[in-house]
Structures are given as structure tokens and as C-alpha cells.
Amino acid sequence: MEIFARKKKTLRLDEVTKLLGDLRIPTALVFTPTNLEAEKKKFFNSEIYNPVFEYRIVKNNNKEILKKLSNVKEIVDVDPRISDFYLQLIDSKKEASDLMYAVGNNEEVTDISVHRYGKPSDKLFRNAARVLRGKLDNYNVVKEDDINRRKILYHDDIEKVFDITFRELGLDGWTVNESANISKNGIKLGIKRKEILVDSNIERSNFKLRKTLVHEVGTHALRAENGMKCGFNALSNANLPEYLDVEEGLATWNESNMGLLTEKWLKNKAALTWAVYLGEDLSFRELYNVLLAVLPKYSAFDVTYSVKRGLGDTHDRGIYCKDIAYFRGFRKVKKKLEENPRLYNQLYAGKITFKQCEWVEDGLLPMPNNVPNKDKWLEIFEKAGI
């Protein structure tokens, strides 16, 4: 029976959903070096040292699961467009698993991530360069000197603010939980368990908390929640690579729309694009030195690390391309919504792309009835006292 199951060419939606849900591809976790802090210290104690990163793979059954999915040609109980989407998703998950297992191999990480996420176009690079030169007229950004950071909130008050936001946005069952496995003052979204994970000693200014709510809850959590309700579980989670541009681009557009997009944040994301464009043939140290022209030293390190994580010996060439999605996605979403503002509501049907907005138009996905707008956010901020 096991041999027969592996050769099945058709599956029902519930069968493919179960198999995909059993995959374990925590690339962000795996791509975080186990010796990051030690290598960072060595880096800053030297003028020439390039980090040599070490990693660990988490245990999983991906190989067996993907073998069962490899021969599937159709999902039989759904619209053909949904079937095609799931077939593409199977291929994408195989590639994502391959990328995770490539960790430490500079050539494989580079090849797979370039294929998966692409590299910046010349035009995107030029626009990133303009942002780094301070040409910000096309973006609604807040200058750092104009931000009021005087009122600081701590864990218990922040938890209450999240609870109010969950209630106001109809996010039933979502909770705030402490985690020791995230960075200082960090916040992380846990979609499967419907939770916001926070550092137990977290501190946030009113401004930064508003920014977090709009980005994490009002975009990522709400799109996930609507995806859970649409009938296709894959649209509540990370799916095809192209969804990422819309996901992060929409979150940034929401910040900009609410006057919460900072000059520093936009420059850092533009710098990621700049670094991916320039950095493939440069060592970690060489790319860091280039970035010092436009960023302070710790920001330059963070950007260099973001596009060199997953590599082993960073003296050798290589690049990890995923983070170009932030700046590229923001520009893409900004352009599309300027051309057709109606797309905004449709994008909240789940974690979908602009192409999949056609599914909402056609009734294949339900039009979401709970989409935040500026007035709603101002109401939430007032109720939460921020």
C-alpha cells in the first residue's frame, strides 16, 4: 500500500493539505548560524576577518513526504486553477526544502535562492541607490527627528494593546505569548498557533508599537486569518515565492499609509537590494566595506549578514537573495494600488498575489469583509491608548 501511495497521480484537497502541513522547512531558523555572536565578535575585532558560519538542520520527514507528492498531477476536487496552484506549490516546497538542506554550501544557496527569489533589476538597483542618497520624495516617510519616542510601554501593557487589536480586527483565538527564542525586544508572528511571540522584557514606544500592529497584525496576521477561512489552507501560510513581494510590500505600504514608515527602515531595505545586486562576488568583509559608504557600521553588518546568511565560509563568493522582497515588493504594491485602489481589499482574501486577485473577482475566493482602513486604525489606537 505504501508503494501504491507514493505513485498516486491524483489527490484530494484534504490529502494534499495534510501532506504539505507535515513538511518542516524552517529556513530562517536553519539559516541562523549557531556561532553568529562569536563570529560577529571576531569580525569587529579584526580588519580582515570574514565569518565562517556553522549551522544545524532540524529533524524532519521532508524526503518521504515529497516523494509521495512528486508524482501528483491533479487535485481532483477543486477548480483547475486551485489544482494548478497546489501543483506549483509542491514544486516550490521541494525547492524550499532543497534550499534549507543546502545551508553552508555557498554555490547551492546562491543558485537556488537566485532562481527562487530573483536578483534586482537594473532599474530596482537605481531606485534603491536613490533612496540611499536621500531621494525620498516618492515615499511617505517619517524622519527620525520627528518621531515621538517618549512614552514607553512594557510587556503587560503591550499585551493589552494586542488583545484590543485582535478584538477590533476580529482575530478570534489569537494570543500573546512570551518566548525566550527571539531577539531582545523582538516580536514574531506564529501563524499555525495564532500567536504573537514576544520577548518577556519587551519595551516599545507608542510609535514603534503602532508600526508593529499595522505591519504584523494588520497585514500578516489578518491575511493569514482570512486565508484560513477561504477554504484553502495554503493561502494562510507562506506559499509560492511571488507571494512574498506582496506580503512584505503590502505591510510596508500600510505603514506608509499610516505615517509610520521611517526613513531609516526604508533605507535599510533599499540597502538589502543594493547589497544583493553588488554582493555575489564580494566577500563578507568587502561587501561590508562597500556598505559603510551608506550605512553606520552595525547597520552595515546587519545588511551584509542578511544577504550572506546560509553561506559557510564568507570569504568565498555567494549571496542569499530573499530580502530583496521588501523594497521590490513595496514599490510593486505602491504602483499597483495607485493604478487600481480596488485591489487593496482583494489582497486581504488571504496570502495571495495580484494575479490571484482575479480569483476574488471571479468568486473563487470570498471577498474579505474585515479589511482595516485609516479610520479603523485611528480608532484602535485611541481605544488602546497609544
C-alpha positions in Angstrom: 0.0 0.0 0.0 2.9 2.4 0.8 4.4 1.8 -2.7 1.0 2.5 -4.3 0.5 5.7 -2.2 3.8 7.1 -3.4 2.7 6.6 -7.0 -0.7 8.2 -6.8 -1.2 10.8 -9.6 -4.3 12.4 -8.1 -5.1 13.6 -4.6 -8.0 15.3 -2.9 -7.6 18.7 -1.3 -7.6 17.3 2.2 -4.9 14.8 1.3 -2.5 17.3 -0.2 -3.2 19.8 2.6 -2.3 17.1 5.2 1.0 16.2 3.4 2.0 19.8 2.9 1.3 20.5 6.5 3.6 17.8 7.6 6.6 19.3 5.8 9.1 21.1 8.1 11.0 23.9 6.3 12.1 26.4 9.0 14.7 28.0 6.7 15.0 31.2 8.8 15.9 29.1 11.9 18.3 26.8 10.0 20.0 29.8 8.2 20.7 31.4 11.6 24.3 30.4 12.4 24.9 28.6 15.7 28.0 30.6 16.1 26.7 34.0 15.0 27.6 36.0 18.1 31.1 34.6 18.3 31.8 35.3 14.6 30.4 38.8 14.9 32.8 39.5 17.7 35.7 38.1 15.7 34.6 40.3 12.8 34.6 43.5 14.7 37.9 42.7 16.5 39.6 42.4 13.1 40.1 44.5 9.9 40.3 41.5 7.6 38.4 38.6 9.2 35.5 37.0 7.2 33.0 35.0 9.3 32.9 31.2 8.9 29.3 30.2 9.8 28.1 26.9 11.2 24.6 25.6 11.1 22.3 22.7 12.1 19.5 21.1 10.3 16.3 20.3 12.2 15.0 16.8 12.0 12.1 16.2 9.5 10.5 13.7 7.2 10.6 16.0 4.1 12.2 13.5 1.8 9.5 10.9 2.4 6.6 13.4 2.2 8.0 15.0 -1.0 8.4 11.5 -2.6 4.7 10.9 -2.0 3.9 14.3 -3.6 6.3 14.0 -6.5 4.0 12.2 -9.0 0.8 14.1 -8.3 -0.6 15.6 -11.5 -4.0 16.8 -10.3 -6.0 17.8 -7.2 -9.3 16.3 -8.2 -12.0 18.0 -6.0 -11.2 21.7 -6.7 -11.3 24.2 -9.5 -8.5 23.6 -12.1 -6.9 26.9 -11.1 -6.6 25.7 -7.5 -5.2 22.4 -8.7 -2.5 24.1 -10.7 -1.7 26.3 -7.7 -1.2 23.3 -5.5 1.0 21.5 -8.1 3.2 24.6 -8.3 3.2 24.7 -4.5 4.5 21.1 -4.3 7.4 22.1 -6.6 8.0 25.2 -4.6 8.2 23.3 -1.3 10.6 20.9 -2.8 12.8 23.8 -3.8 12.5 25.4 -0.4 13.5 22.1 1.3 16.5 21.8 -1.1 17.5 25.4 -0.1 17.3 24.6 3.6 19.4 21.5 3.1 22.0 23.5 1.0 22.9 25.6 4.1 26.6 26.1 4.3 27.2 25.4 0.6 27.8 28.8 -0.9 27.2 27.7 -4.5 24.0 25.8 -3.9 22.5 28.5 -1.7 23.3 31.1 -4.3 21.9 29.1 -7.2 18.7 28.1 -5.5 17.9 31.5 -4.0 18.6 33.4 -7.2 16.2 31.0 -9.0 13.7 31.3 -6.2 13.7 35.0 -5.5 15.4 36.5 -8.4 18.0 39.3 -8.4 17.4 43.1 -8.5 16.9 44.5 -11.9 19.0 47.5 -13.0 16.0 49.8 -12.5 15.3 48.5 -9.0 19.0 48.9 -8.1 19.0 52.5 -9.4 15.9 53.3 -7.3 17.5 51.7 -4.2 20.6 53.9 -4.8 18.3 57.0 -5.0 16.8 56.1 -1.6 20.3 55.6 -0.1 21.2 59.1 -1.4 18.2 60.5 0.4 15.9 60.9 -2.6 12.7 60.1 -0.7 10.1 62.4 -2.5 8.2 59.4 -3.9 7.7 57.8 -0.5 5.7 58.9 2.5 8.4 58.5 5.1 8.8 59.9 8.6 12.2 61.4 9.5 13.7 60.1 12.7 13.8 63.5 14.3 10.1 63.8 14.0 9.3 60.6 15.9 8.0 60.8 19.4 9.5 58.0 21.5 9.0 59.5 24.9 6.2 57.2 26.1 7.5 53.6 26.6 5.2 50.6 27.1 6.2 47.3 28.8 5.1 43.7 28.5 1.8 43.8 30.3 0.6 47.0 28.7 1.8 45.8 25.3 -0.2 42.5 25.7 -3.3 44.5 26.5 -2.8 46.6 23.3 -2.5 43.4 21.2 -5.7 42.0 22.8 -7.6 45.1 22.0 -6.3 45.0 18.4 -7.2 41.3 18.0 -10.7 42.0 19.2 -11.2 45.1 17.0 -9.9 43.2 13.9 -12.0 40.1 14.5 -8.9 37.9 15.1 -10.6 35.3 17.4 -8.3 32.9 19.2 -5.1 34.9 18.8 -3.0 35.3 21.9 0.3 36.9 23.0 2.9 34.6 24.5 6.4 35.0 25.8 9.3 33.4 24.1 12.9 33.1 25.1 13.9 32.2 21.5 13.6 35.6 19.9 15.9 38.6 20.0 15.9 41.3 22.6 12.7 43.4 22.3 11.7 41.1 19.5 8.2 40.3 18.2 7.4 37.3 16.0 4.2 36.0 14.4 3.2 32.4 14.9 0.5 31.7 12.3 -0.1 28.0 13.0 -0.8 28.6 16.7 -2.4 32.0 16.1 0.0 33.8 18.4 2.3 36.8 18.7 5.6 35.8 20.4 7.3 38.5 22.4 10.4 38.9 24.5 9.4 38.8 28.1 11.3 42.0 28.8 10.0 43.8 25.7 9.8 47.6 25.5 8.1 49.6 22.8 7.4 53.3 22.2 3.9 54.2 21.2 5.2 55.0 17.7 7.0 51.6 17.3 4.1 49.7 18.7 1.7 51.3 16.2 4.1 50.4 13.5 4.3 46.8 14.7 0.5 46.5 14.9 -0.1 47.8 11.4 2.7 45.6 9.9 2.4 42.3 11.9 -1.2 42.2 12.9 -3.0 44.3 10.3 -1.1 42.7 7.4 0.5 39.4 8.2 -2.0 38.1 10.8 -5.1 39.3 9.1 -4.2 38.0 5.7 -3.4 34.6 7.4 -6.7 34.6 9.2 -8.7 35.3 6.1 -6.7 32.7 4.3 -7.7 30.1 6.9 -11.4 31.0 6.3 -11.2 30.8 2.5 -11.1 27.0 2.2 -7.6 26.6 1.0 -5.1 26.3 3.9 -2.1 27.1 1.8 -3.4 30.6 1.4 -3.0 31.2 5.2 0.7 30.3 5.1 3.9 31.1 3.1 3.3 29.6 -0.3 4.7 30.4 -3.8 7.8 32.7 -3.8 5.9 35.5 -5.6 3.5 35.9 -2.7 6.4 37.3 -0.6 6.7 40.5 -2.6 3.1 41.3 -2.0 3.1 40.2 1.7 6.0 42.4 2.7 5.2 45.1 0.1 1.6 45.5 1.5 2.9 45.6 5.1 5.2 48.4 4.2 2.5 50.2 2.1 0.3 50.0 5.2 3.0 51.6 7.3 3.4 54.4 4.8 -0.3 55.0 4.6 -0.5 55.4 8.3 2.5 57.7 8.5 4.6 55.1 10.2 7.3 54.3 7.6 10.6 55.6 8.8 13.4 56.9 6.7 15.8 54.6 8.4 13.7 51.5 7.7 13.3 52.3 4.1 17.0 53.0 3.6 17.9 49.6 5.3 15.5 47.8 2.9 16.9 49.6 -0.1 20.4 48.7 1.2 19.4 45.0 1.1 18.5 45.4 -2.6 21.8 47.3 -3.2 23.8 44.5 -1.4 22.2 41.6 -3.3 22.9 43.4 -6.6 26.5 44.1 -5.7 27.5 41.4 -3.3 27.5 38.0 -5.0 31.2 38.1 -6.0 32.3 40.0 -2.9 33.4 38.5 0.4 31.6 39.4 3.6 34.3 41.9 4.5 34.3 43.5 1.1 30.6 44.0 0.9 30.5 45.4 4.5 33.2 47.9 3.5 31.1 48.9 0.5 28.0 49.4 2.7 29.9 51.6 5.0 29.6 54.3 2.3 25.8 54.5 3.1 25.2 52.9 6.5 26.6 53.1 10.1 28.8 50.1 10.9 26.3 48.0 12.8 23.6 48.5 10.2 26.2 47.7 7.5 27.0 44.4 9.3 23.3 43.5 9.7 22.6 44.1 5.9 25.7 42.1 4.9 24.7 39.3 7.3 21.2 39.2 5.8 22.5 38.6 2.3 25.3 36.3 3.4 23.4 34.1 5.9 23.2 30.5 4.8 26.7 30.6 3.4 29.6 28.8 5.1 33.0 30.5 4.6 32.0 34.0 3.7 35.4 34.8 2.3 34.1 32.9 -0.8 31.6 34.3 -3.2 27.8 33.8 -2.7 24.5 35.5 -2.0 21.1 34.8 -0.4 18.5 36.8 -2.3 15.3 36.6 -0.2 15.4 40.0 1.3 15.0 41.9 -1.9 11.3 41.2 -1.5 11.0 44.1 1.0 12.0 47.0 -1.3 10.9 45.4 -4.5 7.6 44.4 -3.0 6.9 47.9 -1.6 7.5 49.5 -5.0 5.3 46.9 -6.7 2.4 47.2 -4.3 2.6 51.0 -4.4 2.5 51.1 -8.2 -0.4 48.6 -8.4 -2.6 50.3 -5.8 -2.0 53.7 -7.5 -3.3 52.2 -10.7 -6.2 50.3 -9.1 -7.1 51.0 -5.4 -9.8 48.3 -5.5 -7.0 45.7 -5.3 -6.4 46.6 -1.7 -9.4 44.9 -0.3 -9.0 41.9 -2.6 -5.4 41.4 -1.3 -6.9 40.6 2.1 -8.6 37.4 0.9 -5.5 35.5 2.0 -1.8 35.4 1.4 -2.3 35.9 -2.3 -0.6 37.7 -5.2 -2.0 40.3 -7.5 -2.7 37.6 -10.1 -4.8 35.7 -7.6 -6.9 38.8 -7.0 -8.7 37.6 -10.2 -9.9 34.6 -8.1 -11.7 37.1 -5.8 -13.2 38.9 -8.7 -14.5 35.6 -10.1 -15.9 34.4 -6.7 -13.4 31.5 -6.4 -12.2 33.2 -3.1 -14.6 35.1 -0.9 -14.2 38.9 -0.7 -12.9 39.6 2.8 -15.4 41.6 4.9 -12.9 42.7 7.5 -10.3 45.0 6.0 -8.7 47.8 8.1 -8.5 51.3 6.9 -7.0 54.5 8.3 -10.1 55.5 10.3 -10.2 52.0 11.8 -6.6 52.1 12.8 -7.0 55.5 14.4 -10.0 54.1 16.4 -7.9 51.1 17.5 -5.0 53.3 18.6 -7.4 55.5 20.6 -9.0 52.5 22.3 -5.6 51.0 23.1 -4.3 54.3 24.5 -1.4 54.6 22.1 
